[in-house]
Amino acid sequence: MNSQHSSRTDVTNTTNPAAIEQLKEQRFNEKNLIIYNPPGVNDELSARFLRSLAFSTFKRRSPAFLRDLIIFLQDREPEIIEQCGDYAHFDLKRTIWSLELLREEIINNKEFQLFRVKAPDTDSWNTFLKGLGEDRRQWFSAVWLHADCYLYRRIWSIFQRSESLAKYDYFGDQKTSAVTNVAPLMRDILVSTKGIARSEENFQYLLKLSAWANHGDLSITRRGAHDKIYKQMAKYDIDLLADQSSDVWKDLTEASAPVYVDIVCDNAGFELFADLLLGEYIIEAGLASRVRFHVKAIPWFISDCTQRDFDWLLKFFRKHEFPELNSFSKRIRGYIRDRSFILCDKSYFWTSGHDFSQMKRVQPCLYVYISQAALVIFKGDLNYRKLLGDINYKPITQFSDCLRGFQPTSVCALRVIKSDIYCGLPICTVEKLTEQNPEWMITGDKAVVQVAIKHRLSSDIIV
Ligand SMILES: O=P(O)(O)OC[C@@]1(O)O[C@H](CO)[C@@H](O)[C@@H]1O
């Protein structure tokens, strides 16, 4: 037996529940060839590594999250019936049963299944799944990124099976209730940033605000937005482990017209608010003539923004008692009307299992589309993992070298670090952080603003 794998369990007769649990876990690890070490340099993240966030995700977090979703559906049945019609009563039963089966599949490390329900991305998902190596098609052996995305696509397909629930956003309640609490914070930010002039410093402030706004996604924590950060941004620069915001400013100010900026959004609610504010500044400061927001086509990683969340937020602002929120909504609607803002909600590439180095091959139209922009900003942790292909690069590897040829234009990442991988950091920083807390990279206390600049020839410019 490979010495990295767990050694054979001693089957003893014990009645101690904790010991029984431990034995079960050991048996599971042996059976599924779980490796005791963390991922090595250049390994892809996977739940086969015992000491990884991927392992604890499928061992504990995802089963718990599915259980919570089931309880939520059971508790909310009357409201769901009211929203989706009487037949939802029967469809909910089937849906809950399928979610329970999915939970069992994870717990028992079953093989991924092909999708049967017809949807615009069914064929591409199935081609993707068939293309995975035979030893990379189970929850605890797959690349984490693939398994993580497959989980959210499976949940969606369960709801697609029933007509009454197909359009129901099962994460909708969590997303909307998280916003209500931060209305005063958003008002304060609008007041303090009102009419701010074009300057590198102001641009950096809004870029960092958008980065830190990624702090409050709902798939790992339920902490929501962190108001101290927005009030004392400069103090948090110490937690910004890489800050290339002035390179981003330089790239934009030197770009040839017409300048577009694409923002590949992450979470709805407060993070979307910060992205819209950044977009507004980019337009008003004349840094670009158009900002295009890419949102998810299906409910994704609980709090990711869909077109419905985008519309919901504008409506929430429009109806809110704070006049600052009303007029922000009005301004955003104006940008949408005059096409300074474009909402891109149709691409299923963002909810595929592919990392971004695959985009040119798999979704060439999207690649060409974002190549038109002078800058594309990727928000959040999952997008960062997709940029790096979930590869555990050496921490000092340059961000641009980790993109493996993905350079449609200048690529910027605004990420709060919430998972095992990172790059472009000085080794002394990493060593110091690891000494203080070996799990620093999953706490969400540190962030990065990184960019890989694409130097364009004038003949490259697409009009
Ligand atoms: O992309 P986001 O919203 O910043 O974070 C998504 C996330 O919470 O979900 C994944 C875990 O399943 C991690 O990659 C990451 O921590």
The ligand as an SDF file (V2000), in Angstrom:
LIG
                    3D

 16 16  0  0  0  0  0  0  0  0999 V2000
  -16.4900   32.8490   -4.9120 O   0  0  0  0  0  0  0  0  0  0  0  0
  -16.7290   33.3510   -3.5180 P   0  0  0  0  0  0  0  0  0  0  0  0
  -18.1400   33.7780   -3.3170 O   0  0  0  0  0  0  0  0  0  0  0  0
  -15.7510   34.3990   -3.1220 O   0  0  0  0  0  0  0  0  0  0  0  0
  -16.4650   32.1540   -2.5310 O   0  0  0  0  0  0  0  0  0  0  0  0
  -16.9890   30.9020   -2.7990 C   0  0  0  0  0  0  0  0  0  0  0  0
  -16.5410   29.9280   -1.7820 C   0  0  0  0  0  0  0  0  0  0  0  0
  -17.0150   30.2800   -0.5150 O   0  0  0  0  0  0  0  0  0  0  0  0
  -17.0140   28.6940   -2.1520 O   0  0  0  0  0  0  0  0  0  0  0  0
  -15.9840   27.7790   -2.3650 C   0  0  0  0  0  0  0  0  0  0  0  0
  -16.1050   26.6580   -1.4350 C   0  0  0  0  0  0  0  0  0  0  0  0
  -17.0380   25.7300   -1.8610 O   0  0  0  0  0  0  0  0  0  0  0  0
  -14.6810   28.4700   -2.1730 C   0  0  0  0  0  0  0  0  0  0  0  0
  -13.9660   28.5690   -3.3500 O   0  0  0  0  0  0  0  0  0  0  0  0
  -15.0110   29.8320   -1.7390 C   0  0  0  0  0  0  0  0  0  0  0  0
  -14.5050   29.9910   -0.4920 O   0  0  0  0  0  0  0  0  0  0  0  0
  1  2  2  0
  2  3  1  0
  2  4  1  0
  2  5  1  0
  5  6  1  0
  6  7  1  0
  7  8  1  0
  7  9  1  0
  7 15  1  0
  9 10  1  0
 10 11  1  0
 10 13  1  0
 11 12  1  0
 13 14  1  0
 13 15  1  0
 15 16  1  0
M  END
$$$$
